[in-house]
Amino acid sequence: MAAIRIRDSIFRRRVSSSRPRGRRPGSSDTRDAILAAARERFARHGYDRTRIRDVAEDAGVDAALVHYFFKSKDGLFVAAMQLPFRPADVIAPVLAEGLDGLGERIVRRLLSVWDEPANRAALLAIVQGASAHPGAAEALREFLRREMVGRIAGVIEAEGPELRANLVASQIIGLIAARYIAQLQPLAGLSADELAPVVGATLQRYLEGDLRARPGA
């Protein structure tokens, strides 16, 4: 009980005079209700058109309580979809090092994430679940477009950053599908040290090379 009172006090200070409707902060039932409402909203309306205040209204709580639990819409989406990590946390440090060698760094980082057994199991479950629910699949696409593809486009200096970022994404998706879903050999058996330089070179061309030139020309 003391722990609950402390959490209540902290929450009241953070949201000033606003009070949640119906449920007390710190309740697991409240968090579960928010997540259930979020899953329904994301599946029905997609990521871009889902608003935190709408999720809060569906769950019967104040919007400040959603922020208290999940910080932001992307945090809410990660929890609702049961993603094992925030994509922004994965890609942001890689992008922060600049364009030089970025293609290879992206490949190495993503392989390190997918090669972790716990991550891979969770990600494969999400892919399978989204494929069975068109609304969830659309929400996932919008989320990744904003949180990963959009961030990559933001660091590209060459002409056509959005197209280039989409080409990078297409290469990554193809690699993930072939290596982890279809498990094509010998691709699935190669190490990150073997794959990263090869695939990374293609990504680097997409990031800053001449898109009209043929490789090796």
Residue frames as a rotation matrix with the C-alpha (Angstrom) as fourth column:
MET 1
0.562 0.827 0.000 0.00
0.827 -0.562 0.000 0.00
0.000 0.000 -1.000 0.00
ALA 2
0.368 -0.503 -0.782 2.83
0.189 -0.783 0.592 2.40
-0.910 -0.366 -0.193 0.76
ALA 3
-0.683 -0.657 0.320 4.31
0.405 0.024 0.914 1.79
-0.608 0.754 0.250 -2.70
ILE 4
-0.122 0.725 0.678 0.95
0.973 -0.049 0.228 2.52
0.198 0.687 -0.699 -4.32
ARG 5
0.747 0.410 -0.524 0.63
0.555 -0.818 0.151 5.79
-0.366 -0.403 -0.838 -2.36
ILE 6
-0.118 -0.875 -0.469 4.12
0.150 -0.483 0.863 6.84
-0.982 0.031 0.189 -3.45
ARG 7
-0.728 -0.128 0.673 3.32
0.658 0.143 0.739 6.14
-0.191 0.981 -0.020 -7.12
ASP 8
0.320 0.923 0.215 0.04
0.939 -0.339 0.056 8.06
0.124 0.184 -0.975 -6.80
SER 9
0.574 -0.161 -0.803 1.88
0.333 -0.850 0.408 11.04
-0.749 -0.501 -0.434 -5.30
ILE 10
-0.549 -0.835 -0.022 4.50
0.248 -0.189 0.950 11.06
-0.798 0.516 0.311 -8.05
PHE 11
-0.480 0.420 0.770 1.83
0.872 0.136 0.470 10.89
0.093 0.897 -0.432 -10.72
ARG 12
0.598 0.765 -0.240 -0.19
0.788 -0.615 0.002 13.75
-0.146 -0.191 -0.971 -9.20
ARG 13
0.203 -0.599 -0.775 2.90
0.119 -0.770 0.626 15.98
-0.972 -0.219 -0.085 -9.21
ARG 14
-0.735 -0.590 0.334 3.68
0.360 0.077 0.930 15.15
-0.574 0.804 0.156 -12.86
VAL 15
-0.495 0.612 0.617 0.21
0.761 -0.038 0.648 15.87
0.420 0.790 -0.447 -14.23
SER 16
-0.917 0.088 0.389 -0.55
-0.225 -0.919 -0.322 18.78
0.329 -0.383 0.863 -11.85
SER 17
-0.562 0.758 0.331 -4.27
-0.652 -0.160 -0.741 19.09
-0.509 -0.632 0.584 -11.24
SER 18
-0.043 0.580 -0.813 -5.48
-0.881 0.363 0.305 16.68
0.472 0.729 0.496 -13.94
ARG 19
-0.365 0.009 0.931 -6.92
-0.669 0.693 -0.269 13.44
-0.648 -0.721 -0.247 -12.58
PRO 20
-0.953 0.023 -0.301 -7.53
-0.208 0.672 0.711 10.16
0.219 0.741 -0.635 -14.42
ARG 21
-0.085 0.992 0.091 -11.13
-0.976 -0.101 0.191 9.11
0.199 -0.073 0.977 -14.91
GLY 22
0.677 0.671 -0.302 -12.29
-0.617 0.741 0.263 5.93
0.401 0.008 0.916 -13.22
ARG 23
0.773 -0.430 -0.467 -9.01
0.469 0.882 -0.036 4.06
0.427 -0.191 0.884 -12.56
ARG 24
0.859 -0.499 -0.114 -6.12
-0.184 -0.510 0.840 4.77
-0.477 -0.701 -0.530 -10.21
PRO 25
0.489 -0.776 -0.398 -2.59
-0.704 -0.082 -0.705 5.23
0.515 0.625 -0.586 -11.57
GLY 26
-0.466 -0.750 0.469 -0.29
-0.883 0.428 -0.194 2.33
-0.055 -0.504 -0.862 -10.85
SER 27
0.237 0.640 0.730 -3.00
-0.499 0.726 -0.474 -0.27
-0.834 -0.252 0.492 -11.44
SER 28
-0.814 -0.512 0.275 -2.08
-0.073 0.560 0.825 -3.14
-0.577 0.651 -0.493 -13.76
ASP 29
-0.069 0.876 0.478 -5.74
0.804 0.332 -0.493 -3.24
-0.591 0.350 -0.727 -14.80
THR 30
0.614 0.255 -0.747 -5.45
-0.070 -0.925 -0.373 0.35
-0.786 0.281 -0.550 -15.98
ARG 31
-0.335 -0.835 -0.436 -2.34
-0.646 -0.134 0.752 -0.37
-0.687 0.533 -0.495 -18.03
ASP 32
-0.758 0.093 0.645 -3.95
0.373 0.873 0.313 -3.44
-0.534 0.478 -0.697 -19.56
ALA 33
0.327 0.945 0.009 -7.06
0.627 -0.210 -0.750 -1.44
-0.707 0.251 -0.661 -20.44
ILE 34
0.379 -0.278 -0.882 -4.94
-0.512 -0.858 0.051 1.20
-0.771 0.433 -0.468 -22.19
LEU 35
-0.701 -0.713 0.010 -3.03
-0.421 0.425 0.801 -1.46
-0.576 0.557 -0.598 -24.15
ALA 36
-0.420 0.629 0.654 -6.26
0.680 0.695 -0.232 -3.18
-0.601 0.348 -0.720 -25.20
ALA 37
0.626 0.660 -0.415 -7.70
0.268 -0.682 -0.680 0.12
-0.732 0.315 -0.604 -26.39
ALA 38
0.038 -0.719 -0.694 -4.44
-0.669 -0.535 0.517 0.95
-0.743 0.444 -0.501 -28.20
ARG 39
-0.781 -0.325 0.534 -4.34
0.093 0.785 0.613 -2.39
-0.618 0.528 -0.583 -30.04
GLU 40
0.072 0.908 0.412 -7.90
0.803 0.192 -0.564 -1.85
-0.591 0.371 -0.716 -31.22
ARG 41
0.675 0.169 -0.718 -7.20
-0.094 -0.946 -0.311 1.71
-0.732 0.278 -0.622 -32.34
PHE 42
-0.297 -0.880 -0.371 -3.95
-0.608 -0.125 0.784 0.90
-0.737 0.459 -0.497 -34.13
ALA 43
-0.718 0.044 0.695 -5.52
0.388 0.855 0.346 -2.07
-0.579 0.517 -0.631 -35.92
ARG 44
0.239 0.936 0.257 -8.60
0.822 -0.054 -0.568 -0.12
-0.518 0.347 -0.782 -36.96
HIS 45
0.941 0.221 -0.258 -7.10
0.118 -0.925 -0.362 3.28
-0.318 0.310 -0.896 -37.78
GLY 46
0.506 -0.830 0.234 -3.39
0.549 0.101 -0.830 2.65
0.665 0.548 0.507 -38.36
TYR 47
-0.123 -0.677 -0.726 -0.48
0.990 -0.136 -0.041 4.31
-0.071 -0.724 0.687 -36.62
ASP 48
-0.844 -0.333 0.419 -0.67
0.417 -0.900 0.124 7.77
0.336 0.280 0.899 -38.15
ARG 49
-0.287 0.836 0.468 -4.37
-0.218 -0.532 0.818 8.32
0.933 0.133 0.335 -37.42
THR 50
0.375 0.356 -0.856 -4.31
0.722 0.467 0.510 6.97
0.582 -0.809 -0.082 -33.89
ARG 51
-0.055 -0.327 0.943 -4.15
-0.331 -0.885 -0.327 9.69
0.942 -0.330 -0.060 -31.24
ILE 52
-0.854 -0.350 -0.385 -3.28
0.233 0.405 -0.884 9.22
0.466 -0.845 -0.264 -27.60
ARG 53
-0.765 0.599 0.236 -6.36
-0.596 -0.520 -0.612 11.13
-0.244 -0.608 0.755 -26.48
ASP 54
0.107 0.812 -0.574 -8.57
-0.872 0.354 0.339 8.74
0.478 0.464 0.746 -28.47
VAL 55
-0.282 -0.295 -0.913 -6.90
0.120 0.933 -0.339 5.72
0.952 -0.205 -0.227 -26.87
ALA 56
-0.994 -0.108 0.027 -7.37
-0.005 -0.202 -0.979 7.33
0.112 -0.973 0.200 -23.46
GLU 57
-0.376 0.925 0.053 -11.05
-0.925 -0.371 -0.083 7.96
-0.058 -0.080 0.995 -24.14
ASP 58
0.155 0.408 -0.900 -11.57
-0.513 0.812 0.279 4.35
0.844 0.418 0.335 -25.26
ALA 59
-0.432 -0.443 -0.785 -9.84
0.382 0.699 -0.605 3.13
0.817 -0.562 -0.132 -22.08
GLY 60
0.632 0.773 -0.054 -11.77
0.424 -0.286 0.859 5.53
0.648 -0.566 -0.509 -19.84
VAL 61
0.246 -0.628 -0.738 -8.71
0.892 -0.151 0.426 7.35
-0.379 -0.763 0.523 -18.51
ASP 62
0.787 -0.094 -0.610 -7.09
-0.154 -0.987 -0.048 10.75
-0.597 0.132 -0.791 -18.78
ALA 63
0.877 -0.480 -0.010 -4.60
0.065 0.139 -0.988 11.19
0.476 0.866 0.153 -21.65
ALA 64
0.288 -0.801 0.524 -1.97
-0.878 -0.439 -0.188 12.20
0.381 -0.406 -0.830 -19.08
LEU 65
0.426 -0.089 0.900 -2.15
-0.580 0.736 0.347 8.69
-0.694 -0.671 0.262 -17.66
VAL 66
0.951 -0.125 0.283 -1.28
0.295 0.641 -0.709 7.21
-0.093 0.758 0.646 -21.06
HIS 67
0.532 -0.796 0.289 1.77
-0.317 -0.504 -0.804 9.49
0.785 0.336 -0.520 -21.19
TYR 68
0.345 -0.374 0.861 2.64
-0.932 -0.033 0.360 8.47
-0.106 -0.927 -0.360 -17.64
PHE 69
0.621 -0.039 0.783 2.76
-0.133 0.979 0.154 4.78
-0.772 -0.199 0.603 -18.53
PHE 70
0.530 -0.264 0.806 4.14
0.742 0.605 -0.290 4.92
-0.411 0.751 0.516 -22.10
LYS 71
-0.281 -0.740 -0.611 5.75
0.429 -0.667 0.610 8.39
-0.859 -0.091 0.505 -22.52
SER 72
-0.523 0.024 -0.852 4.80
-0.659 -0.644 0.387 8.83
-0.540 0.764 0.353 -26.20
LYS 73
0.555 0.789 -0.262 2.77
-0.771 0.370 -0.518 7.33
-0.312 0.490 0.814 -29.03
ASP 74
0.169 -0.534 -0.828 5.70
-0.631 0.587 -0.507 5.26
0.757 0.608 -0.237 -30.26
GLY 75
-0.823 -0.429 0.372 6.21
-0.548 0.429 -0.718 3.95
0.149 -0.795 -0.588 -26.73
LEU 76
-0.067 0.901 0.429 2.54
-0.711 0.258 -0.653 3.01
-0.699 -0.349 0.623 -26.60
PHE 77
0.606 0.288 -0.742 2.78
-0.776 0.418 -0.472 1.27
0.174 0.862 0.476 -29.98
VAL 78
-0.381 -0.836 -0.395 5.86
-0.623 0.548 -0.559 -0.71
0.683 0.033 -0.729 -28.95
ALA 79
-0.801 0.115 0.587 4.07
-0.495 0.424 -0.759 -1.93
-0.337 -0.898 -0.283 -25.83
ALA 80
0.203 0.979 0.014 0.80
-0.751 0.165 -0.639 -2.65
-0.628 0.119 0.769 -27.63
MET 81
0.640 -0.020 -0.768 2.50
-0.663 0.492 -0.565 -4.64
0.389 0.870 0.302 -30.38
GLN 82
0.871 -0.340 0.354 4.82
-0.081 0.612 0.787 -6.27
-0.484 -0.714 0.506 -27.82
LEU 83
0.691 -0.723 -0.020 7.93
-0.083 -0.052 -0.995 -5.24
0.719 0.689 -0.096 -29.72
PRO 84
0.592 -0.495 -0.636 11.09
0.795 0.489 0.359 -6.28
0.133 -0.719 0.683 -27.83
PHE 85
-0.441 -0.744 -0.502 12.66
0.739 -0.618 0.268 -2.83
-0.510 -0.253 0.822 -28.34
ARG 86
0.598 0.526 -0.605 12.00
0.086 -0.792 -0.604 0.65
-0.797 0.309 -0.519 -29.68
PRO 87
0.561 -0.382 0.735 13.20
0.828 0.259 -0.497 0.86
0.000 0.887 0.461 -33.30
ALA 88
0.834 -0.246 0.494 14.31
-0.113 -0.952 -0.283 4.45
0.540 0.181 -0.822 -32.72
ASP 89
0.687 -0.594 0.420 16.68
-0.548 -0.043 0.836 3.24
-0.478 -0.804 -0.354 -30.00
VAL 90
0.458 -0.497 0.737 18.20
0.538 0.815 0.216 0.75
-0.708 0.297 0.640 -32.45
ILE 91
0.445 -0.223 0.867 18.68
0.870 -0.119 -0.478 3.03
0.210 0.968 0.141 -35.44
ALA 92
0.986 0.034 0.165 19.43
0.012 -0.991 0.133 6.43
0.168 -0.129 -0.977 -33.82
PRO 93
0.519 -0.855 0.004 22.95
-0.197 -0.115 0.974 5.61
-0.832 -0.506 -0.228 -32.51
VAL 94
0.017 -0.487 0.873 23.89
0.799 0.532 0.280 4.12
-0.601 0.693 0.398 -35.90
LEU 95
0.568 0.279 0.774 22.72
0.743 -0.577 -0.337 7.24
0.353 0.767 -0.535 -37.76
ALA 96
0.967 -0.138 -0.217 24.47
0.014 -0.814 0.581 9.54
-0.256 -0.565 -0.785 -35.30
GLU 97
0.178 -0.973 0.148 27.87
0.360 0.204 0.910 8.36
-0.916 -0.109 0.387 -36.56
GLY 98
-0.122 -0.200 -0.972 27.30
-0.634 -0.738 0.231 9.94
-0.764 0.644 -0.037 -39.97
LEU 99
0.741 0.512 -0.435 26.97
-0.631 0.307 -0.712 8.75
-0.231 0.802 0.551 -43.56
ASP 100
-0.073 -0.858 -0.508 30.43
-0.899 0.278 -0.339 7.30
0.432 0.432 -0.792 -43.94
GLY 101
-0.895 -0.321 -0.310 30.09
-0.220 0.921 -0.321 3.53
0.389 -0.219 -0.895 -43.56
LEU 102
-0.439 0.789 0.430 26.42
-0.845 -0.200 -0.496 3.86
-0.306 -0.581 0.755 -42.59
GLY 103
0.274 0.590 -0.759 25.25
-0.822 0.553 0.133 1.04
0.499 0.588 0.637 -44.85
GLU 104
-0.272 -0.467 -0.842 27.44
0.018 0.872 -0.489 -1.55
0.962 -0.148 -0.229 -43.20
ARG 105
-0.961 -0.076 0.265 26.63
-0.251 -0.162 -0.954 -0.25
0.115 -0.984 0.136 -39.70
ILE 106
-0.105 0.992 0.064 22.90
-0.994 -0.103 -0.034 -0.58
-0.027 -0.067 0.997 -40.39
VAL 107
0.318 0.202 -0.926 23.31
-0.450 0.892 0.040 -4.19
0.835 0.404 0.374 -41.49
ARG 108
-0.624 -0.638 -0.452 25.49
0.110 0.501 -0.858 -5.09
0.774 -0.585 -0.242 -38.50
ARG 109
-0.825 0.340 0.451 23.08
-0.561 -0.396 -0.727 -3.49
-0.069 -0.853 0.517 -36.04
LEU 110
0.169 0.971 -0.169 20.00
-0.981 0.183 0.069 -5.17
0.098 0.154 0.983 -37.47
LEU 111
0.141 -0.188 -0.972 21.71
-0.209 0.954 -0.215 -8.55
0.968 0.234 0.095 -37.65
SER 112
-0.867 -0.498 -0.023 22.77
-0.064 0.157 -0.986 -8.21
0.495 -0.853 -0.168 -34.02
VAL 113
-0.465 0.792 0.396 19.14
-0.855 -0.286 -0.432 -7.56
-0.229 -0.540 0.810 -33.08
TRP 114
0.459 0.725 -0.513 17.67
-0.847 0.531 -0.007 -10.40
0.267 0.438 0.858 -35.16
ASP 115
-0.108 -0.576 -0.810 20.39
-0.222 0.809 -0.545 -12.89
0.969 0.121 -0.216 -34.22
GLU 116
-0.823 -0.064 0.565 19.43
-0.567 0.012 -0.824 -12.57
0.046 -0.998 -0.046 -30.54
PRO 117
-0.853 0.465 -0.237 17.12
0.374 0.862 0.344 -15.59
0.364 0.205 -0.909 -30.01
ALA 118
-0.412 0.739 -0.534 14.64
0.690 -0.130 -0.712 -13.80
-0.595 -0.662 -0.457 -27.73
ASN 119
-0.397 0.219 -0.891 14.34
-0.429 -0.903 -0.031 -10.85
-0.811 0.370 0.453 -30.12
ARG 120
-0.888 -0.007 -0.460 13.99
-0.441 0.299 0.846 -13.12
0.132 0.954 -0.268 -33.14
ALA 121
-0.746 0.647 -0.158 11.18
0.664 0.743 -0.088 -15.14
0.060 -0.171 -0.983 -31.56
ALA 122
-0.204 0.682 -0.702 9.26
0.435 -0.580 -0.689 -12.00
-0.877 -0.446 -0.178 -30.63
LEU 123
-0.470 -0.042 -0.881 9.79
-0.587 -0.730 0.348 -10.36
-0.659 0.682 0.319 -34.02
LEU 124
-0.965 0.134 -0.226 8.75
-0.089 0.643 0.761 -13.45
0.248 0.754 -0.608 -35.96
ALA 125
-0.508 0.825 -0.247 5.59
0.812 0.364 -0.457 -13.67
-0.287 -0.433 -0.855 -33.85
ILE 126
-0.171 0.412 -0.895 4.81
-0.013 -0.909 -0.416 -10.03
-0.985 -0.059 0.161 -34.65
VAL 127
-0.754 -0.156 -0.638 5.37
-0.617 -0.165 0.770 -10.59
-0.225 0.974 0.028 -38.38
GLN 128
-0.893 0.434 -0.120 3.10
0.360 0.848 0.389 -13.63
0.270 0.304 -0.913 -38.36
GLY 129
-0.327 0.802 -0.501 0.43
0.733 -0.119 -0.669 -11.86
-0.596 -0.586 -0.549 -36.34
ALA 130
-0.311 0.164 -0.936 0.46
-0.331 -0.942 -0.055 -8.76
-0.891 0.293 0.347 -38.54
SER 131
-0.938 -0.086 -0.337 0.21
-0.348 0.252 0.903 -10.88
0.007 0.964 -0.267 -41.70
ALA 132
-0.674 0.728 -0.125 -3.08
0.719 0.685 0.119 -12.31
0.172 -0.010 -0.985 -40.39
HIS 133
0.268 0.753 -0.601 -4.57
0.803 -0.520 -0.292 -8.90
-0.532 -0.404 -0.744 -39.53
PRO 134
0.084 -0.253 0.964 -4.47
0.875 -0.443 -0.193 -6.27
0.476 0.860 0.185 -42.32
GLY 135
0.842 0.280 0.461 -5.14
0.074 -0.906 0.416 -3.40
0.534 -0.317 -0.784 -39.92
ALA 136
0.798 -0.601 -0.045 -2.25
0.078 0.030 0.997 -4.37
-0.597 -0.799 0.070 -37.66
ALA 137
0.121 -0.766 0.632 0.01
0.939 0.295 0.177 -4.83
-0.322 0.572 0.755 -40.68
GLU 138
0.369 0.077 0.926 -0.82
0.589 -0.790 -0.169 -1.33
0.719 0.608 -0.337 -41.92
ALA 139
0.984 -0.008 0.178 -0.18
-0.142 -0.635 0.759 0.15
0.107 -0.772 -0.626 -38.48
LEU 140
0.523 -0.843 0.123 3.18
0.437 0.389 0.811 -1.62
-0.732 -0.370 0.572 -38.34
ARG 141
0.089 -0.466 0.880 4.13
0.983 -0.103 -0.153 -0.32
0.162 0.879 0.449 -41.80
GLU 142
0.659 0.219 0.719 3.23
0.216 -0.971 0.098 3.25
0.720 0.091 -0.688 -40.85
PHE 143
0.950 -0.313 0.004 5.18
-0.065 -0.183 0.981 2.97
-0.306 -0.932 -0.194 -37.62
LEU 144
0.254 -0.908 0.333 8.32
0.708 0.409 0.576 1.64
-0.659 0.090 0.747 -39.30
ARG 145
0.247 -0.122 0.961 8.04
0.842 -0.464 -0.275 4.22
0.479 0.878 -0.011 -42.07
ARG 146
0.819 0.126 0.560 7.99
-0.085 -0.938 0.336 7.01
0.568 -0.323 -0.757 -39.52
GLU 147
0.881 -0.384 0.275 10.39
-0.315 -0.043 0.948 5.63
-0.352 -0.922 -0.159 -36.91
MET 148
0.196 -0.853 0.484 13.01
0.400 0.520 0.754 3.97
-0.895 0.046 0.443 -39.14
VAL 149
0.066 -0.160 0.985 12.66
0.998 -0.012 -0.069 4.91
0.023 0.987 0.159 -42.81
GLY 150
0.846 0.327 0.421 11.90
0.341 -0.939 0.044 8.52
0.409 0.106 -0.906 -41.95
ARG 151
0.779 -0.611 -0.138 14.94
-0.109 -0.349 0.931 8.75
-0.617 -0.710 -0.339 -39.69
ILE 152
-0.031 -0.792 0.610 17.21
0.718 0.407 0.564 7.31
-0.695 0.456 0.556 -42.38
ALA 153
0.336 0.232 0.913 15.82
0.873 -0.439 -0.210 9.78
0.352 0.868 -0.350 -44.93
GLY 154
0.985 0.160 -0.070 16.57
0.174 -0.880 0.442 12.58
0.009 -0.448 -0.894 -42.51
VAL 155
0.397 -0.907 -0.140 20.35
-0.031 -0.166 0.986 12.02
-0.917 -0.387 -0.094 -42.62
ILE 156
0.098 -0.336 0.937 20.66
0.914 0.403 0.050 11.54
-0.395 0.851 0.347 -46.40
GLU 157
-0.124 -0.263 -0.957 22.24
0.021 -0.965 0.263 14.50
-0.992 0.012 0.125 -48.15
ALA 158
-0.946 -0.262 0.193 21.89
0.169 0.110 0.979 13.32
-0.277 0.959 -0.059 -51.76
GLU 159
-0.580 0.758 -0.297 18.92
-0.806 -0.481 0.345 14.05
0.119 0.439 0.890 -54.02
GLY 160
0.092 0.768 -0.634 15.79
-0.532 0.576 0.620 11.98
0.842 0.280 0.462 -53.41
PRO 161
-0.718 -0.484 0.500 16.24
-0.664 0.263 -0.700 11.07
0.207 -0.835 -0.510 -49.72
GLU 162
0.064 0.815 0.576 12.82
-0.832 0.363 -0.420 9.44
-0.551 -0.452 0.701 -49.39
LEU 163
0.782 0.160 -0.602 13.37
-0.538 0.660 -0.524 7.16
0.314 0.734 0.603 -52.37
ARG 164
-0.175 -0.946 -0.274 16.85
-0.504 0.325 -0.800 6.29
0.846 -0.002 -0.534 -51.14
ALA 165
-0.598 0.001 0.801 15.56
-0.786 0.194 -0.587 5.48
-0.156 -0.981 -0.115 -47.65
ASN 166
0.507 0.845 0.171 12.85
-0.750 0.530 -0.396 3.28
-0.425 0.072 0.902 -49.16
LEU 167
0.528 -0.411 -0.743 15.45
-0.477 0.580 -0.660 1.43
0.703 0.703 0.110 -51.22
VAL 168
-0.616 -0.729 0.297 17.47
-0.626 0.225 -0.746 0.84
0.478 -0.646 -0.595 -48.05
ALA 169
-0.216 0.632 0.744 14.33
-0.830 0.283 -0.481 -0.48
-0.515 -0.721 0.464 -46.35
SER 170
0.726 0.517 -0.454 13.55
-0.686 0.592 -0.423 -2.78
0.050 0.618 0.785 -49.27
GLN 171
0.011 -0.822 -0.570 17.02
-0.456 0.503 -0.734 -4.30
0.890 0.268 -0.369 -49.07
ILE 172
-0.739 -0.263 0.620 16.74
-0.667 0.155 -0.728 -4.79
0.095 -0.952 -0.291 -45.31
ILE 173
0.182 0.903 0.389 13.28
-0.850 0.344 -0.400 -6.36
-0.495 -0.258 0.830 -45.56
GLY 174
0.661 0.020 -0.750 14.49
-0.581 0.646 -0.495 -8.72
0.475 0.763 0.438 -48.26
LEU 175
-0.415 -0.894 -0.167 17.50
-0.476 0.370 -0.798 -9.73
0.775 -0.252 -0.579 -46.18
ILE 176
-0.586 0.252 0.770 15.36
-0.760 0.158 -0.630 -10.37
-0.281 -0.955 0.099 -43.09
ALA 177
0.507 0.860 -0.057 12.80
-0.811 0.454 -0.370 -12.37
-0.292 0.233 0.927 -45.07
ALA 178
0.505 -0.367 -0.782 15.44
-0.469 0.644 -0.605 -14.52
0.725 0.672 0.153 -46.75
ARG 179
-0.512 -0.859 -0.023 17.65
-0.400 0.262 -0.878 -15.05
0.760 -0.440 -0.478 -43.68
TYR 180
-0.893 0.093 0.440 15.16
-0.427 0.130 -0.895 -15.41
-0.140 -0.987 -0.077 -40.83
ILE 181
0.061 0.991 0.121 11.79
-0.788 0.122 -0.604 -16.29
-0.613 -0.059 0.788 -42.35
ALA 182
0.799 0.195 -0.569 12.58
-0.557 0.598 -0.576 -18.40
0.228 0.777 0.586 -45.43
GLN 183
0.472 -0.720 0.509 16.01
-0.410 0.333 0.849 -19.33
-0.781 -0.609 -0.138 -43.95
LEU 184
0.972 -0.146 -0.184 17.60
-0.135 0.289 -0.948 -19.61
0.192 0.946 0.261 -47.37
GLN 185
0.454 -0.874 0.174 21.02
0.168 0.275 0.947 -21.23
-0.875 -0.401 0.272 -47.41
PRO 186
-0.124 -0.697 -0.706 23.83
0.865 0.274 -0.421 -20.35
0.487 -0.663 0.569 -47.52
LEU 187
-0.178 0.050 0.983 22.54
-0.057 -0.998 0.040 -16.84
0.982 -0.049 0.180 -46.65
ALA 188
0.760 0.594 0.263 21.01
-0.292 -0.050 0.955 -17.92
0.581 -0.803 0.135 -43.35
GLY 189
0.799 -0.475 -0.369 24.27
0.601 0.662 0.449 -19.54
0.031 -0.580 0.814 -42.26
LEU 190
0.028 -0.827 0.561 26.60
0.549 -0.457 -0.700 -16.62
0.836 0.327 0.441 -42.97
SER 191
-0.147 -0.174 -0.974 27.99
0.960 -0.262 -0.099 -14.59
-0.238 -0.949 0.206 -40.11
ALA 192
0.810 0.419 -0.410 27.47
0.378 -0.908 -0.181 -10.87
-0.448 -0.008 -0.894 -39.66
ASP 193
0.034 -0.892 -0.450 31.12
-0.210 -0.447 0.870 -10.31
-0.977 0.065 -0.203 -40.63
GLU 194
-0.701 -0.249 0.668 30.50
0.518 0.466 0.717 -12.07
-0.490 0.849 -0.198 -43.93
LEU 195
0.061 0.868 0.494 27.17
0.998 -0.044 -0.046 -10.41
-0.018 0.495 -0.868 -44.71
ALA 196
0.491 0.271 -0.828 27.59
0.503 -0.864 0.015 -6.84
-0.711 -0.424 -0.561 -43.48
PRO 197
-0.444 -0.697 -0.564 30.25
-0.073 -0.599 0.797 -5.68
-0.893 0.395 0.215 -45.98
VAL 198
-0.860 0.118 0.496 28.41
0.503 0.348 0.791 -7.18
-0.079 0.930 -0.359 -48.97
VAL 199
0.117 0.985 0.129 24.91
0.973 -0.140 0.186 -5.96
0.201 0.104 -0.974 -48.18
GLY 200
0.294 -0.058 -0.954 26.25
0.556 -0.802 0.220 -2.78
-0.778 -0.595 -0.203 -46.64
ALA 201
-0.781 -0.621 -0.068 27.91
0.276 -0.440 0.855 -1.79
-0.561 0.649 0.515 -49.92
THR 202
-0.512 0.684 0.520 24.52
0.727 0.022 0.687 -1.90
0.458 0.729 -0.508 -51.65
LEU 203
0.475 0.691 -0.545 22.94
0.876 -0.430 0.218 0.16
-0.083 -0.582 -0.809 -48.90
GLN 204
-0.158 -0.617 -0.771 25.75
0.447 -0.741 0.501 2.69
-0.880 -0.266 0.393 -49.10
ARG 205
-0.905 -0.108 0.411 25.08
0.425 -0.262 0.866 3.17
0.014 0.959 0.283 -52.81
TYR 206
0.031 0.987 0.157 21.41
0.850 -0.109 0.515 3.76
0.526 0.117 -0.842 -52.05
LEU 207
0.409 0.134 -0.903 22.36
0.805 -0.519 0.287 6.26
-0.430 -0.844 -0.320 -49.36
GLU 208
0.361 -0.362 -0.859 24.72
-0.104 -0.931 0.349 8.46
-0.927 -0.037 -0.374 -51.34
GLY 209
-0.604 -0.677 0.421 25.62
0.308 0.289 0.906 6.95
-0.735 0.677 0.034 -54.73
ASP 210
-0.639 0.362 -0.679 24.37
-0.753 -0.478 0.453 7.54
-0.161 0.800 0.578 -58.26
LEU 211
-0.120 0.689 0.715 21.12
-0.285 0.666 -0.690 5.60
-0.951 -0.287 0.116 -58.49
ARG 212
0.743 0.396 -0.539 21.29
-0.596 0.025 -0.803 5.61
-0.305 0.918 0.255 -62.28
ALA 213
-0.130 -0.892 -0.434 24.66
-0.962 0.219 -0.161 3.88
0.239 0.397 -0.886 -62.41
ARG 214
0.788 0.286 -0.546 24.91
-0.225 0.958 0.177 0.12
0.573 -0.017 0.819 -62.61
PRO 215
0.742 -0.546 0.389 27.05
-0.367 0.155 0.917 -1.51
-0.561 -0.823 -0.085 -59.91
GLY 216
0.166 -0.793 0.587 30.54
0.495 0.582 0.646 -2.07
-0.853 0.183 0.488 -61.27
ALA 217
0.667 0.129 0.734 30.03
0.737 -0.261 -0.624 0.33
0.112 0.957 -0.269 -64.17
